[in-house]
Amino acid sequence: MKRAEFVKAVKLARQPDFKCGDFFNPVFSGCALDTKRRTVTLHEVATLLVEHCHTFGGQWLSEEQDKIEQLSKRFDLVG
């Protein structure tokens, strides 16, 4: 994923009316532990961001976003 694509995913994830997909998406299983490439959609990445960055208190964890951005370099965006 390119940086511009990741920024689009962040903007999508931070929209108040964003509807998350499946939080237990097997596409991301183990993505922090291995180096294989993954084919993902923008919606899947936005859901991953909400899952890891949005807190119950309404805060956004920028440090988690930074970690996912590093992982996203191994994501191939489709759709």
Phi, psi and omega in degrees: 000138177274160182302317180299323178292320179296319178299321176298319179296319178296314179300318178296314182296330184270000176289135183298333183261015181293131178258113182292152173270208182286120179291339182255047181290119182295344179302324185267359182300119178079011186294338178276348185254339181242182182238014181285153180280151180230138176266121187224164173256164178299320180296320179296319179292320178298320177296318177300319178297314179299317182301322186259339188249334183269125181265165178296335179278001178088006179275162177241124183271100183296326180293327175289322177300318179298320179295317180292326177298321177296318178294327186295345178294344177258009178263138175252117184279132175236161175075000000 
